[in-house]
Amino acid sequence: MSKPRPSAWQRQVLTDLRNVTGAYPDDVQIVGCHRLDKAGSMRLQLRLRTQDIQRVDGGIPLGSHEDVIVTVGRSELVPPRAEVEHLRFLHHPHVLQGHRLCLYLDPSREWDPLNGFGGCLDRLFAWIADAAAARFDAQTALYHAVGGVLHATDRAPTIVTREPLRDSRRAHHGWLLARTPHRSDLTLVRPAATTEADHTPVVYLDADLPFGAGSSLGEFLYALDNPYLGHPRPDSPYAGRPISQTQLSMVLTVLGASAIRKADGSPQRLVIAVPHPTGGPPHLLAANIPAPGADHLRALVRSNRNRSPIIDIDRTELNGDTPLQWWPLSDERAEVTTRRDAGRPVATYGGKCIAIWGCGGLGSWIAEYVVRAGATKVLLCDPGTISGGLLVRQNFVEADVGDTKVEALARRLRAISDAADITVHDTMTPSADEFLSTDLIIDATVSVAISRLLDDLARLPKDRPVLAQVATDSRTGTLGILTVSTPPMQMGPLTIDRKAGEQVCGDGSLEPFHSLWDVSAPDDQIIPTRGCSTPTFHGSAADLAGVAASLVSILGAHLQPGTALSGTHLISLPHGEAGPLRTFVPAATADHVHSGPAVGAADSETRTQPDDSLTTSTPV
């Protein structure tokens, strides 16, 4: 077998490194020669001058020089990896398993091979400076509680957990509820007797596992007793708590008690709550002991029961080579999870009760967006059924054809979120009691009769929902109109819309939006099928989803606490004939129109006054 030779990228790294050490011999030195492993990765040892780097209490303890092992792959698509061969950095943020330095949190965006190896060295020195100055947040460091190891077996099912854990005892009953072949949900509430559930105990450990939890039962048990794997306990501000002498026996007892209640040939699962060194909610790991290993546990429990009724497994009798599979765990507990849409306008839909009247071209997409945004209750109203032609632009699939719109859409929304309560009505509106108890009504029916009803609702003296109407243009489906009536405004959407129409249609600069109030020309609509088919508007799924998404985000701003602004928003999608435009006509100031120029206009301006976000027109 021929000896591996450096790749073009690795040769470039060596050239860059020689240039750097030649220019800065006191700062960077190469120790020894580079080596290539069997996989073709190149290993370098560098000595970096660090004596002038600022240090603070709580930062990594630096010497005057630090030796760093750099591993360079054969391709520039993956950044080099940096490690140290000592444990002085153990328990510090962004140090994985005590050795590996986490230089790039997001390599796809942070690593640019165009900068060569010099860019990697700059990053390494910057990382050392930040770590020595304690500028990293240990609470949010990647997988800090388990040494930076993801612990995931390829193609294993994912465990989803959302319930807060109870930390009053060191062990709790838990159950896994299988939802799909690739997903199970963890619950701490005993399921009904008729529900198929796999008993899975949850165990709290005394201290974190800075080197991970191993890949076999023997390695895991050794890590419970020796979390530093035989190394001296580090002098670190984040060092773990002392280990209880009963921790290992407690874990074995819990495992045995759960395994013995199951039939032979059944696997055994375990959820481990690993304390974070800086406090706060524990990190969770999900382990699976395959059936042969679980059968061995059951056999030990049965043999010991002959001597004592107490489940007491002798560690020396265990097969330490029993594999321990770590399943991916999607930790969605509110105390450890930040929603990816946090800070966006749609965050205001969280926890709201929303009624959507009309589940067609706009309403079907709007319903999905508000559920994804965290609405807890959604009322769907539409008397229509689904025909195949609607799939071109509405949020339905082939299997829905022939079903009512509300039932088909409800199935989709329930598949998107477990937390949303979806109620359906195959009528144009629900009862008055139902819609008056909502936070927001979105009318997507384009019905004059419905508009009259909402105008009457706006005049109610008591508290009432925010009222919104949405529509698009007939000819392209790329224009959007959103009219909002917010309490205590007593004008409804229809009145607000017509007043806005008078102003917009009298303004030549807003001609692209005139069609939203003009009577449609015959060729502005289409007849989708032969015969007396109801004329409808043009528009694709991409057009209507884009309009719906924009209007949902804009409407979200009206739901912010303390906001009581009413009026009409007009938008044009970037690919529409009018180009990207956004205009708002405030209902309370019907004297003028705020209009925004298209993107790229020389005089475009964005205002940042906090209370004017709805009255300032900016390009979409």
TORFI-95163 format. One record per residue (C-alpha): residue in one letter; x, y, z. Coordinates in steps of 0.25 Angstrom, whole numbers, plus 5000, padded with zeros to 4 digits. Layout:
AXYZ
...
% end
This chain:
M500050005000
S500650144996
K500950245007
P499850355007
R500350485002
P499850625005
S498650674997
A498750814990
W498050875001
Q498950815012
R500150865003
Q499551005003
V499450995018
L500950965020
T501351075011
D500451175018
L501051125031
R502451145027
N502151285022
V501551315036
T502651255044
G503651325036
A502951465038
Y502651435053
P503651345058
D503451385072
D501951365072
V501751235064
Q502751115064
I502550975057
V502950865067
G503450745060
C502950695046
H501550685041
R500950545040
L499850475032
D498950375038
K498250265031
A497050345027
G498050445021
S497850555031
M499050635034
R499450665049
L500350785053
Q500850825066
L500950975068
R501551055079
L500851195081
R501351305089
T500251345099
Q501051415110
D500451555106
I499051515106
Q498151575116
R497651485127
V496551495137
D496051405148
G495151295142
G495851295129
I496651185124
P497951165131
L499051205121
G500551185121
S501551275114
H501451185102
E500351085098
D500550955090
V499350925081
I499150805072
V498450845059
T497850745050
V497650775035
G496750695026
R496950665012
S495950775007
E495750915010
L494250905012
V494450865026
P495250955035
P496550905043
R496250855057
A497050895069
E497350815082
V498250825094
E498950705101
H498650745115
L497450765124
R497650905129
F496550955120
L495550845125
H494150905129
H494351035122
P493351085112
H493551035097
V494650925101
L494050795097
Q494450675106
G495550755112
H496450755100
R495750805087
L495650955085
C494250995079
L494851105069
Y493551105060
L492151095065
D491651105051
P492751065041
S491851075029
R491751225031
E493051255040
W494051175032
D494551235019
P495751155012
L496051275004
N496751335016
G497651205016
F498351155029
G498651295033
G497151315035
C497051195044
L498251245053
D497651375054
R496351305059
L497151225069
F497851345075
A496551415076
W495951295083
I497051285093
A496951435096
D495451415098
A495551295107
A496651355115
A495851475118
A494651395121
R493751455110
F493051325107
D491751295114
A491851155121
Q490351145122
T490151135107
A491451065103
L491150945093
Y490850815101
H491650865112
A491050775122
V491450645115
G492850685110
G492350735096
V491950595091
L490650595084
H490350445088
A489550405076
T489450265069
D489350275054
R487850255050
A487350235064
P485950285067
T485850425073
I485350445087
V484550575089
T484350635102
R483550755106
E483050735120
P483850805131
L484650705140
R484350695155
D485650695163
S485050665176
R485550515175
R486850455169
A485950355160
H484650375154
H483750285146
G483650315131
W483050265119
L483350265104
L482150275095
A482450235081
R481850325070
T482550285058
P483650185055
H484650295056
R484050375068
S483650345083
D483150445093
L483650445107
T482550475118
L482650475133
V481150455134
R480650305135
P479950275122
A478550205122
A478550055123
T478150045109
T479250125104
E480550055099
A481650115106
D483050075109
H483450095124
T484750185124
P485350225137
V485950365138
V487150375147
Y487850505152
L489350495153
D490150565164
A491150625155
D491350655140
L492150565131
P493250645125
F493750535116
G492450475112
A491750355116
G492450245108
S491850145098
S491750025106
L491049995120
G492449975126
E492950105121
F491650175126
L491750115140
Y493250155141
A492950295137
L491850305148
D492850275158
N494050345151
P493550455143
Y494950505141
L495350365136
G496450345146
H497050485143
P497250585155
R496050665158
P496350805152
D496450935159
S495351005152
P494151095155
Y493251005148
A493750875154
G492650775157
R492050735171
P492550615179
I491950485175
S491050405184
Q491450265188
T490050215185
Q489950275171
L490450155163
S489650055171
M488450145170
V488550145155
L488649995154
T487449975163
V486650065155
L487049995142
G486849855148
A485449895154
S484949945140
A485549835132
I484949725141
R483549775138
K483749745123
A483749625115
D484949555111
G485449605098
S485149745101
P486149855101
Q486349955113
R486350105112
L486850205122
V486850355122
I487950425129
A487850565135
V489350625135
P489550745144
H490050865137
P491350915144
T490851055144
G489451015149
G488051025143
P487350915136
P488050785134
H488550735121
L487750605116
L488350485110
A487450365105
A488150225106
N487650095100
I488149955104
P487849855093
A487049735096
P488249635099
G488849735110
A487449755116
D487249605117
H488549595124
L488049705134
R486749625136
A487549495139
L488349565149
V487149625156
R486449485156
S487649415162
N487849525173
R486449515177
N486649375182
R487549435192
S486849565195
P485549625191
I486249755189
I486749785175
D488249795176
I489149765164
D490549735167
R491349815157
T492449705156
E491449615150
L491049705139
N491549695125
G492349825123
D492349805108
T490849815107
P490649925096
L490050055101
Q489350135089
W489050275091
W487850325084
P487650465079
L486850545088
S486050675084
D486050755097
E484850845095
R484650885110
A484251035111
E485351055121
V486451015111
T485951055098
T485851185090
R484851185079
R485551215065
D484451325062
A484751395076
G484851545073
R484051535060
P482651605058
V481951465058
A482451445072
T481151515076
Y480251405072
G480851315083
G479751275093
K478651345085
C477251295081
I477051325066
A475851305057
I476051295042
W474851315033
G475151255019
C476151145017
G476451175002
G477651234995
L478051325006
G477351265018
S477951125017
W479351185017
I479051285028
A478551175037
E479851095036
Y480751215039
V479951255051
V480051115057
R481551105054
A481651235061
G481051175074
A479551205074
T478951115084
K477551115078
V477051135064
L475551135059
L475451095045
C474151135037
D473851105022
P472651035016
G473450985004
T474050854999
I475350834992
S475450804977
G476650764970
G476850894963
L477050964977
L478350894979
V479050994969
R478951104980
Q478351054993
N479050985005
F478450845002
V478950714996
E478350604987
A477850524998
D476950645003
V476150654990
G474650624993
D474850665008
T474350795014
K475350905014
V475250915029
E475450765032
A476650755023
L477350885028
A477150835042
R477850705040
R479050785034
L479050885046
R478950765056
A480150705049
I480950825050
S480750855065
D480250775077
A480050895085
A478950965076
D477550935079
I476850935065
T475350945064
V474550935051
H473250995046
D472750965032
T471951095032
M472451235029
T472551275043
P472451205057
S471451245068
A471551385073
D472051335087
E473151265080
F473751375072
L473551475083
S474451395092
T475651405082
D476751495082
L476751515067
I475851495055
I476451485041
D475451495030
A475951435017
T474551415011
V474551545002
S473051545006
V472251675007
A471251615016
I472451565026
S472951705025
R471651765030
L471651665041
L473051715045
D472651855045
D471551825054
L472451755063
A473451875064
R472351955070
L472151875082
P472451955094
K473051835102
D474451775099
R474451705086
P475551635077
V476451705068
L475851695054
A476651675041
Q476251655026
V477251605016
A477151595000
T477951594988
D477751654974
S476951574963
R477951594952
T479251544957
G479151504972
T480351584975
L479751694982
G479251684997
I478351775005
L478151755020
T477151845028
V477251845043
S476251895053
T476851895067
P476051925080
P475552035084
M475352075069
Q473952065066
M474052065051
G474051925045
P474951875034
L473951905023
T473852045027
I475352065029
D475551995015
R474652085007
K475252215013
A476652165010
G476152134996
E475652274994
Q477052324997
V477852224990
C477052234977
G477252384977
D478752374978
G479452344964
S480652304971
L479952184977
E479352134963
P479751994965
F478851974976
H477652044970
S477151904964
L476851864979
W475651954979
D475351964964
V474351864958
S475051754951
A475151744936
P474651614930
D476051574926
D476551594940
Q475851474945
I475851334940
I474751224938
P475451094943
T474550994937
R473450994926
G472051034929
C471551124940
S472851124948
T473051234958
P474051334953
T475251334961
F476551414962
H477951374956
G479051334966
S480051224969
A480351154982
A481651234982
D480951364980
L479851344990
A480851285001
G481751404999
V480551495001
A479951425013
A481351415019
S481551565018
L480251605023
V480351505035
S481651575039
I481051715037
L479851675045
G480651625057
A481151765060
H479751805063
L479651695074
Q480851755082
P480351795096
G480051945096
T479751955081
A478452005077
L478652055063
S477652025052
G477752045037
T478051985023
H479351925019
L479651905004
I480851814999
S481351774986
L482251654984
P483651674979
H483351594966
G482051664964
E481851764952
A481851884962
G483151834969
P483351824984
L482451934991
R481851955004
T480852055008
F480052085021
V478752175022
P478552195037
A477052195040
A477152305050
T477852405041
A477052395028
D477652525022
H478852465016
V479552335011
H480952295015
S481552225004
G482952155002
P483852154990
A484252024983
V485551954988
G486752024981
A486052164980
A487052274982
D486252344993
S485752225000
E485852245016
T485552155028
R485052215041
T485352145054
Q484452215064
P483952105073
D482552145073
D482452175058
S482752035052
L481352025047
T481152165041
T482552175034
S482552125020
T483752045016
P484051955004
V483651805005
% end
